[in-house]
Every structure is written in structure tokens, then in C-alpha cells.
Amino acid sequence: MLLIFPAIDIKGGKCIRLVQGAPGTEKIYSDDPVKMAVLWRGENAKTLHVVDLDGAFGGTMQNFEVLARMIQTVDIPIQVGGGIRSYEQVKRLMECGISRVVLGTAAIEDPDLIARCVKDFGARKIAVGIDAKNGVVMTKGWQENTGVEAVSLALNMKQLGVCRIVYTDIALDGMMMGPNIRATREIAEKSGLRVTASGGVSGYNDLIKLQELEKYGVDSVIVGKALYENKFSCQALWRENEKTLDDLGPTRRI
């Protein structure tokens, strides 16, 4: 069964979505990312994927306090990425209760950090984010072309003990044109790693297509804009019900 991660991207203290990760394309969906986490939990999310966009663009984690409030508020695992490029930051997040840390730029610039984190925190707690454009890895908030092929990076990370990657096709992210099935299958098959797919999901049919890749190691998917734009049929009922609710349910601690 494909595990679905609702995405919460934080920039300027707000929950936003970008198109292809490009600055200036943001659309604000909530002034409070913590309340957004509560809403997704109320709609039966089993886990969340949170990105510190300020950190990704700025080079260091910047929304720790928001993350800490989110962990205290919802009762499901949260994985986080964006600007996490030091051991101290990873340790702080682990101590705070983050379920999994996703390291991206560090995989290119500081592979020793990846190896150390896997050794100290365990392979289940560390994932590597591989964000690719035309098959080539982009870093630093998707702004820098590394010249490294996505599959090559995945294989290098496997040698360091990594067991999971989060694979994003940048060209499709935020476009709702469907995920890159071919590239997602290729990196899963060639690396032998567990893969969380990201980028391009437009609705239910895309999830079915991705679920067909489960036999190759694709076991989960991050969904952002399609959820925020209510592209799933059940969401119309949820939105209507939420208009009359003061308390979003017993699973919340907000």
C-alpha cells in the first residue's frame, strides 16, 4: 500500500506551495503551518512531510520553533527537510522528536555527514533527498546544478548505508501534470533503495500508477498542490464539514 505524505512547505512563517521550486511563484494556503498539520491529521494523514523553504534557500534551518510546535500538536510521525546541513541540526531535530530527517545538499557537499548520521541515528531515521532536473541533481533550494546524475548519487548514498531516498522531479513539482513514472522506476530499480516519490501528482489516477511501482521499491509519495487544490473527490465533503467545526477532532492537541 502506498503511504501518502501530505506536504507542508514553510516560508516566511506561512504554509505555501511553489511551482518547480522557483522563488516568486509561491501561493499561500495557510498563515499557520501548525494548523495545516492539524487539518491533514483530521483528514486521516498517517504522516507528514515538512520542508523548511527558508532553510533551503538560506542554507541553514530557520523554522525549528514551528517544527517543535507541530511535533507537540499532532500525534503522527513527521519527516523534515530543507537547509539541514550540519550534524548539530540533525541531532537537535532528533531530540525534538522528528521521525526522519531528509538531507539533500549535504549528500553532495558533505557525504561524511550522511555516513555519520546513518551510523549514529540509524538508517530508518535518515533519508537523502535527490532533487533532479533532466536527471541531474540540483541543490541549495534547487538553484545549483551539480552535474551529478541522480542514479549515481543514489548508488553513492547506498554505499554509505542509506536505505531510503526522496526522489523529486523538479520540472513537474507543483505542476499537477502527473509524476515522472519512468525516472522514478529507473532510480528505484538501479539503486535498490526504498523510494518516496515526489512531484507532479494531480489526483487519484497518479497514485494508482505510482502504486504499480511498489514492486520496484517505490512505497510512498509526497502530495502537495493536488491536496491543497482539493483534487481528490472526498475532499469536497471534508471542506464542507470543516466549515462548521470549532474543534477538528479528538486526535488533535491544539
PARO-202317 format. One record per residue (C-alpha): x, y, z; residue in three letters. Coordinates in nm, 2 decimals. Example, Ala and Ser with C-alpha at 12.3 -4.5 7.8 and 13.67 -1.06 7.14 Angstrom:
BEGIN
+--------+--------+--------+-----+
:     c1 :     c2 :     c3 : res :
+--------+--------+--------+-----+
:   1.23 :  -0.45 :   0.78 : Ala :
:   1.37 :  -0.11 :   0.71 : Ser :
+--------+--------+--------+-----+
REM end
This chain:
BEGIN
+--------+--------+--------+-----+
:     c1 :     c2 :     c3 : res :
+--------+--------+--------+-----+
:   0.00 :   0.00 :   0.00 : Met :
:   0.13 :   0.34 :  -0.10 : Leu :
:   0.19 :   0.57 :   0.20 : Leu :
:   0.09 :   0.92 :   0.13 : Ile :
:   0.27 :   1.22 :   0.29 : Phe :
:   0.08 :   1.55 :   0.28 : Pro :
:   0.34 :   1.82 :   0.22 : Ala :
:   0.37 :   2.13 :   0.43 : Ile :
:   0.62 :   2.38 :   0.30 : Asp :
:   0.71 :   2.67 :   0.53 : Ile :
:   0.83 :   3.01 :   0.41 : Lys :
:   0.80 :   3.33 :   0.60 : Gly :
:   0.61 :   3.16 :   0.87 : Gly :
:   0.33 :   3.06 :   0.63 : Lys :
:   0.23 :   2.74 :   0.45 : Cys :
:   0.29 :   2.78 :   0.08 : Ile :
:   0.34 :   2.60 :  -0.24 : Arg :
:   0.59 :   2.68 :  -0.52 : Leu :
:   0.59 :   2.59 :  -0.89 : Val :
:   0.90 :   2.39 :  -0.98 : Gln :
:   1.06 :   2.53 :  -0.66 : Gly :
:   1.11 :   2.87 :  -0.81 : Ala :
:   1.11 :   3.17 :  -0.58 : Pro :
:   0.84 :   3.42 :  -0.66 : Gly :
:   0.59 :   3.15 :  -0.76 : Thr :
:   0.45 :   3.10 :  -0.41 : Glu :
:   0.09 :   3.07 :  -0.33 : Lys :
:  -0.01 :   3.10 :   0.04 : Ile :
:  -0.25 :   2.83 :   0.17 : Tyr :
:  -0.24 :   2.90 :   0.54 : Ser :
:  -0.09 :   3.16 :   0.77 : Asp :
:  -0.03 :   2.88 :   1.03 : Asp :
:   0.16 :   2.57 :   0.92 : Pro :
:   0.08 :   2.40 :   1.26 : Val :
:  -0.30 :   2.44 :   1.20 : Lys :
:  -0.23 :   2.30 :   0.85 : Met :
:  -0.08 :   1.99 :   1.01 : Ala :
:  -0.39 :   1.96 :   1.23 : Val :
:  -0.61 :   1.97 :   0.93 : Leu :
:  -0.42 :   1.70 :   0.75 : Trp :
:  -0.43 :   1.49 :   1.06 : Arg :
:  -0.80 :   1.54 :   1.08 : Gly :
:  -0.83 :   1.40 :   0.73 : Glu :
:  -0.65 :   1.08 :   0.85 : Asn :
:  -0.30 :   1.16 :   0.74 : Ala :
:  -0.06 :   0.89 :   0.88 : Lys :
:   0.25 :   1.10 :   0.85 : Thr :
:   0.36 :   1.44 :   0.72 : Leu :
:   0.65 :   1.58 :   0.51 : His :
:   0.76 :   1.93 :   0.61 : Val :
:   1.00 :   2.14 :   0.42 : Val :
:   1.18 :   2.45 :   0.57 : Asp :
:   1.19 :   2.65 :   0.25 : Leu :
:   1.36 :   2.94 :   0.43 : Asp :
:   1.63 :   2.70 :   0.53 : Gly :
:   1.66 :   2.55 :   0.19 : Ala :
:   1.72 :   2.89 :   0.03 : Phe :
:   1.91 :   3.04 :   0.32 : Gly :
:   2.15 :   2.74 :   0.38 : Gly :
:   2.05 :   2.67 :   0.74 : Thr :
:   1.74 :   2.55 :   0.92 : Met :
:   1.52 :   2.85 :   1.02 : Gln :
:   1.18 :   2.72 :   1.13 : Asn :
:   1.28 :   2.49 :   1.42 : Phe :
:   1.03 :   2.65 :   1.66 : Glu :
:   0.74 :   2.59 :   1.42 : Val :
:   0.85 :   2.23 :   1.38 : Leu :
:   0.87 :   2.19 :   1.75 : Ala :
:   0.51 :   2.31 :   1.79 : Arg :
:   0.40 :   2.08 :   1.52 : Met :
:   0.55 :   1.78 :   1.68 : Ile :
:   0.38 :   1.87 :   2.01 : Gln :
:   0.04 :   1.93 :   1.84 : Thr :
:  -0.02 :   1.62 :   1.61 : Val :
:   0.02 :   1.26 :   1.70 : Asp :
:   0.17 :   1.13 :   1.38 : Ile :
:   0.53 :   1.10 :   1.26 : Pro :
:   0.68 :   1.40 :   1.08 : Ile :
:   0.98 :   1.39 :   0.84 : Gln :
:   1.15 :   1.72 :   0.76 : Val :
:   1.40 :   1.86 :   0.51 : Gly :
:   1.53 :   2.20 :   0.40 : Gly :
:   1.86 :   2.36 :   0.49 : Gly :
:   1.97 :   2.08 :   0.73 : Ile :
:   2.34 :   2.07 :   0.66 : Arg :
:   2.51 :   2.00 :   1.00 : Ser :
:   2.53 :   1.72 :   1.25 : Tyr :
:   2.41 :   1.96 :   1.53 : Glu :
:   2.09 :   2.04 :   1.34 : Gln :
:   2.01 :   1.68 :   1.28 : Val :
:   2.07 :   1.59 :   1.64 : Lys :
:   1.85 :   1.88 :   1.76 : Arg :
:   1.57 :   1.76 :   1.54 : Leu :
:   1.60 :   1.40 :   1.66 : Met :
:   1.60 :   1.52 :   2.02 : Glu :
:   1.29 :   1.72 :   1.95 : Cys :
:   1.10 :   1.42 :   1.82 : Gly :
:   1.13 :   1.43 :   1.44 : Ile :
:   1.07 :   1.09 :   1.29 : Ser :
:   1.30 :   1.13 :   0.99 : Arg :
:   1.54 :   1.39 :   0.86 : Val :
:   1.58 :   1.44 :   0.48 : Val :
:   1.93 :   1.56 :   0.38 : Leu :
:   1.98 :   1.69 :   0.03 : Gly :
:   2.26 :   1.94 :  -0.04 : Thr :
:   2.47 :   1.76 :   0.23 : Ala :
:   2.47 :   1.45 :   0.02 : Ala :
:   2.67 :   1.63 :  -0.24 : Ile :
:   2.88 :   1.86 :  -0.03 : Glu :
:   2.94 :   1.66 :   0.29 : Asp :
:   2.89 :   1.28 :   0.23 : Pro :
:   3.07 :   1.22 :   0.56 : Asp :
:   2.78 :   1.38 :   0.74 : Leu :
:   2.54 :   1.14 :   0.58 : Ile :
:   2.75 :   0.84 :   0.69 : Ala :
:   2.78 :   0.98 :   1.04 : Arg :
:   2.41 :   1.04 :   1.07 : Cys :
:   2.32 :   0.70 :   0.94 : Val :
:   2.56 :   0.54 :   1.19 : Lys :
:   2.45 :   0.74 :   1.49 : Asp :
:   2.08 :   0.77 :   1.43 : Phe :
:   2.00 :   0.46 :   1.22 : Gly :
:   1.92 :   0.42 :   0.85 : Ala :
:   1.54 :   0.44 :   0.92 : Arg :
:   1.58 :   0.79 :   1.06 : Lys :
:   1.78 :   0.94 :   0.77 : Ile :
:   1.67 :   0.98 :   0.41 : Ala :
:   1.85 :   1.15 :   0.12 : Val :
:   1.66 :   1.39 :  -0.09 : Gly :
:   1.75 :   1.36 :  -0.46 : Ile :
:   1.60 :   1.65 :  -0.65 : Asp :
:   1.66 :   1.62 :  -1.02 : Ala :
:   1.61 :   1.83 :  -1.33 : Lys :
:   1.65 :   1.63 :  -1.66 : Asn :
:   1.81 :   1.36 :  -1.45 : Gly :
:   2.07 :   1.59 :  -1.29 : Val :
:   2.08 :   1.66 :  -0.92 : Val :
:   2.01 :   2.02 :  -0.81 : Met :
:   2.10 :   2.15 :  -0.47 : Thr :
:   2.07 :   2.46 :  -0.25 : Lys :
:   1.70 :   2.50 :  -0.28 : Gly :
:   1.71 :   2.36 :  -0.63 : Trp :
:   1.91 :   2.66 :  -0.75 : Gln :
:   2.25 :   2.49 :  -0.82 : Glu :
:   2.32 :   2.24 :  -1.09 : Asn :
:   2.57 :   1.98 :  -0.95 : Thr :
:   2.63 :   1.80 :  -1.28 : Gly :
:   2.58 :   1.47 :  -1.09 : Val :
:   2.34 :   1.21 :  -1.23 : Glu :
:   2.06 :   1.12 :  -0.99 : Ala :
:   2.11 :   0.75 :  -1.02 : Val :
:   2.49 :   0.79 :  -0.95 : Ser :
:   2.41 :   0.99 :  -0.63 : Leu :
:   2.16 :   0.72 :  -0.52 : Ala :
:   2.43 :   0.45 :  -0.56 : Leu :
:   2.68 :   0.65 :  -0.37 : Asn :
:   2.44 :   0.70 :  -0.09 : Met :
:   2.37 :   0.33 :  -0.08 : Lys :
:   2.74 :   0.27 :  -0.01 : Gln :
:   2.71 :   0.50 :   0.29 : Leu :
:   2.43 :   0.29 :   0.44 : Gly :
:   2.14 :   0.50 :   0.32 : Val :
:   1.83 :   0.29 :   0.27 : Cys :
:   1.57 :   0.55 :   0.15 : Arg :
:   1.57 :   0.84 :  -0.09 : Ile :
:   1.31 :   1.10 :  -0.16 : Val :
:   1.31 :   1.15 :  -0.53 : Tyr :
:   1.17 :   1.47 :  -0.68 : Thr :
:   1.13 :   1.56 :  -1.04 : Asp :
:   1.17 :   1.94 :  -1.02 : Ile :
:   1.02 :   2.00 :  -1.37 : Ala :
:   0.69 :   1.85 :  -1.25 : Leu :
:   0.68 :   1.98 :  -0.89 : Asp :
:   0.37 :   2.19 :  -0.84 : Gly :
:   0.26 :   2.14 :  -1.20 : Met :
:   0.00 :   1.87 :  -1.14 : Met :
:   0.08 :   1.71 :  -1.47 : Met :
:   0.15 :   1.37 :  -1.33 : Gly :
:   0.47 :   1.22 :  -1.18 : Pro :
:   0.77 :   1.11 :  -1.38 : Asn :
:   0.69 :   0.74 :  -1.37 : Ile :
:   0.98 :   0.63 :  -1.59 : Arg :
:   1.25 :   0.82 :  -1.39 : Ala :
:   1.10 :   0.71 :  -1.06 : Thr :
:   1.10 :   0.35 :  -1.16 : Arg :
:   1.46 :   0.38 :  -1.30 : Glu :
:   1.61 :   0.52 :  -0.98 : Ile :
:   1.43 :   0.26 :  -0.77 : Ala :
:   1.54 :  -0.03 :  -0.99 : Glu :
:   1.90 :   0.08 :  -1.04 : Lys :
:   1.97 :   0.18 :  -0.68 : Ser :
:   1.78 :  -0.09 :  -0.50 : Gly :
:   1.67 :   0.17 :  -0.24 : Leu :
:   1.34 :   0.24 :  -0.09 : Arg :
:   1.19 :   0.54 :  -0.28 : Val :
:   0.95 :   0.81 :  -0.17 : Thr :
:   0.82 :   0.98 :  -0.49 : Ala :
:   0.76 :   1.35 :  -0.51 : Ser :
:   0.65 :   1.60 :  -0.78 : Gly :
:   0.35 :   1.62 :  -1.02 : Gly :
:   0.07 :   1.42 :  -0.85 : Val :
:  -0.26 :   1.55 :  -0.99 : Ser :
:  -0.51 :   1.31 :  -0.84 : Gly :
:  -0.61 :   0.96 :  -0.77 : Tyr :
:  -0.51 :   0.81 :  -1.10 : Asn :
:  -0.15 :   0.92 :  -1.05 : Asp :
:  -0.14 :   0.74 :  -0.71 : Leu :
:  -0.26 :   0.42 :  -0.88 : Ile :
:   0.02 :   0.45 :  -1.13 : Lys :
:   0.28 :   0.50 :  -0.86 : Leu :
:   0.15 :   0.21 :  -0.66 : Gln :
:   0.23 :  -0.01 :  -0.95 : Glu :
:   0.59 :   0.07 :  -0.89 : Leu :
:   0.58 :  -0.08 :  -0.54 : Glu :
:   0.74 :  -0.40 :  -0.66 : Lys :
:   1.05 :  -0.19 :  -0.76 : Tyr :
:   1.08 :  -0.02 :  -0.42 : Gly :
:   0.86 :   0.28 :  -0.45 : Val :
:   0.65 :   0.26 :  -0.13 : Asp :
:   0.54 :   0.62 :  -0.06 : Ser :
:   0.46 :   0.95 :  -0.22 : Val :
:   0.46 :   1.32 :  -0.12 : Ile :
:   0.15 :   1.50 :  -0.23 : Val :
:   0.13 :   1.88 :  -0.21 : Gly :
:  -0.06 :   2.10 :  -0.45 : Lys :
:  -0.32 :   1.84 :  -0.55 : Ala :
:  -0.43 :   1.82 :  -0.19 : Leu :
:  -0.43 :   2.20 :  -0.14 : Tyr :
:  -0.63 :   2.24 :  -0.45 : Glu :
:  -0.88 :   1.97 :  -0.34 : Asn :
:  -0.83 :   1.74 :  -0.64 : Lys :
:  -0.94 :   1.43 :  -0.45 : Phe :
:  -1.32 :   1.36 :  -0.46 : Ser :
:  -1.35 :   1.30 :  -0.08 : Cys :
:  -1.21 :   1.65 :   0.00 : Gln :
:  -1.52 :   1.84 :  -0.10 : Ala :
:  -1.71 :   1.67 :   0.18 : Leu :
:  -1.42 :   1.73 :   0.42 : Trp :
:  -1.41 :   2.10 :   0.34 : Arg :
:  -1.78 :   2.14 :   0.39 : Glu :
:  -1.78 :   1.97 :   0.72 : Asn :
:  -1.48 :   2.17 :   0.84 : Glu :
:  -1.67 :   2.50 :   0.80 : Lys :
:  -1.89 :   2.41 :   1.10 : Thr :
:  -1.62 :   2.26 :   1.33 : Leu :
:  -1.46 :   2.46 :   1.61 : Asp :
:  -1.26 :   2.16 :   1.71 : Asp :
:  -1.11 :   1.95 :   1.43 : Leu :
:  -1.14 :   1.63 :   1.63 : Gly :
:  -1.01 :   1.41 :   1.92 : Pro :
:  -0.68 :   1.33 :   1.76 : Thr :
:  -0.56 :   1.69 :   1.80 : Arg :
:  -0.38 :   1.85 :   2.08 : Arg :
:  -0.41 :   2.21 :   1.96 : Ile :
+--------+--------+--------+-----+
REM end
